Amino acid sequence: MRLLICCTLGLLISATRAPAPAGHAPITGDYVEARTASVFAGACHYNGELVTTGRDAIAAWSFASGAWHGVDLSGVRAVAAISSDANLGQDSAARKTVLVVDSAASQAQAGAVVGLLKEKCGRELGQILSVRRDRVAFDHTSKEYRVAADGFAALSVRPMPNNECCTQPELVWYSPLAALTHRKVGYTLNASYTGSTAGEPWQREGENSAFYGGFSW
């Protein structure tokens, strides 16, 4: 019963989003994240990782439409490396983040994205240590997400077969780090953080450790 309640609450939280102000189109786009712990697993696997890992994540946004304080965000991409002193599933975990905003974005767009993410994902990101400008690639096909920021982070995520996260919701232990519409659990082919500011470098592969979906803020 506890598992069912927790997962139901997680689904409600991940699907909840604040409505756009009257007269304003929502800010929409694609999102993907990969963690250093499985987000879909058996209870023993989950409990084994809860106190030993899951303290780091890569999160990425690709903005399709919308504006923030009058700045158009269409086409802007950003990726974050998040590190904490405890598993990211714990609200009390002290988090720190480094953001990279695609160098193709204007200075105004970069500032707007940082402000938007602080408002929408401030608790999940924690202290933003720095904001870098560099090339960010974000490719989403029907079968895969690929994100890369050279010298910083990369990930490759595929859907899980047979929508197992939907047919077995009691095995989904976390909520995404950003509010999503119809969130799904993804299979991480590989994910790596190669920077050094937001924690130590890390690499993971072959795990059900990802979330993905669309956002509408």
N, C-alpha and C positions, 0 to 999 in steps of 0.2 A: 504493500500500500504506500509506503514512504517513497519508493522509487516512482510509482505512478504519479503521485502528487508532485514530486520534484520535477519530473519530466513535463507534466502538464503545465506547471508554472513556467518552466523554461520556454516552452513553445509559445505561451501567451506573451512573455516578455519579449522574445525575439521578434514576434509579429507586430508588437505595438510600436506605433510611431506617432509623433506629434503631427497634427494636421498642418498643412501649409497655411500661412496667413491668408485671410480673405482677399481675393483679387490677385494672388501671387501663385504662379505655377510652382509645383514642388521641385525640389532638387532630386534628380534621379541618377541612377547608374548601377554599375556592377561592383561587387565586393567579394573578396576571398581572403581567408586567413588560414594559417597553418601553425600548430602549436607543437611543443615538445612533449605532448602527452596525447594519448588516444581520447577522443571525445565520444567515441562509440565503442564500447567494449563490455565484456563481462564484468560482474561486480568485483571479482578477485583482482582482475587486471587493473580496474579503476582504482581500487583501494591501495594496490601496490605502488601506483604512480603518484597518488595524491600527495604524499609527503616526501617523495624523492625526486620528482621532476615536474614538468608542466609549468615552469617558471618563465618561459620565453615564448614569443610568438612573432610571426610576421603577418602584417595586415596590409591590404592594398585596396585602393579605391580607384575606379575609373568613372569619371563624371560624364553623363550623357547629355543632361540638360539642366537648366535652372540657374538662378543667380543668388548670390549672397551679398546683401547690402549694396545692390546695384551692380555687382561685378559678375559677368557671365562666366560660368564654370564649365561650359561645354568643352569636352575634349581634354580636360585637365586630369592628370594621373598623379597619385601619391602613394607612397609605401612607408610603413612604419615598422621599426624593430622595437619590440616591447620586452622589457625584462623586469622581474620583480623578486622580492625576497621570499616569496612563497608561491604555491600553485596559483595560477591566475584565476582559478575558480573561487578563490577566497576573497571576499569583498575587502578584507582588511589588509591584503597584500600591498606593500608599498611598491608602486610601479614607476618606471622611468622609461622614456621613449625618445628615439631619434627619428625624425621625419625627413623623408626625401620627396621633394616636389619636382616633377618633370621640368627640365630646363626649357622646354618649349613653352611653358606657361609664362605669362607676363608677371612682373613683380606684384601688380595688383591682384592677379589671380592667385599667386602663391600666398599672399597675405590673407586673402579671403578664405582659402582652403584651410589654412592653419586656424583662423578664427572659427570657422564652421566646425572643424573637428574638435576643437576645445569645447565648444558648446554641446555638440551631440555625443561625443565620446570622451569627455574630459576625465571621468572617473576611471574608465577603462585604460586610458593612456597614461594617466598619472602626470608626473613632472616631465615636461618636454625639455630635454637637455639642449637640443639644437635642431635647426632646420637647415637641411642641405639642398642645393640645387644641382641636379644631375639628370641624365637621361633615365627615364622610367619606361619600360616596355610593359604593357598590359594587354595580353591577347586572350580573348575568350571565344572559343568555338563551341559548338553544341556538345562536345565531348571533353573539353579540357580548358583549364585556366593556366596560363603561363605568365609569370611576373618576373621581371629582372631589373635590378639597378646595379650597374657594374661597381664592384668593389664594396658592395653593401649587403644585398640580400637577393635571393631568388627562390622561386617555388614553382612547382608543377603539380596540379591537382585535377583528379578525374572524379566523375560521379561514382558513387558506390553502386554495385550491381543490384538490380531489383528493388531499388529504393528501400533498402533494409532499415534505414533510419526512420522511415515512416511506418513500416510494418512492425518494427520493434522499438517504439519510442522509449520504452523503459530502460533501454541500454544507451540512451543519449544522456550524458552526465553533466554537460555544460551548456551555456548559452553563448552565442557569438559575441565578440567584443564590439560589434556595431549592430544596431537594430536593423533587421532585415525583413523583407516580405517573402514568405514561403522559403524560409531557410532550409538548406539541405546539408547533410554531412558528406564530406568528400574524402576520397582516398588520396593520400599524399604520396605521389611518386618520389618526390624529393623536395626538401626545403632546407635552406641554409642561410645563416647570418655570418657574413665575413667581415663585418666591421668590428669595432672594439669599444665604442663609446657606451652603447646600451648592453652591457654585460659582455661575457666571453663569447667568442665565435662558437657556433654549433652547427650541426648538420644531422638531419633525420630523413628516413625514407621508409616506404612500405608500411604506412600506418593509416588508420582511420582517424586522422588528427586534424582534419580541416572542416571549416564551414564555408559555405558560399551562398550567394543569392543576390537579389536586387534590393536596392534601398530607395526609399521615397520619403524625403524629409521636408 
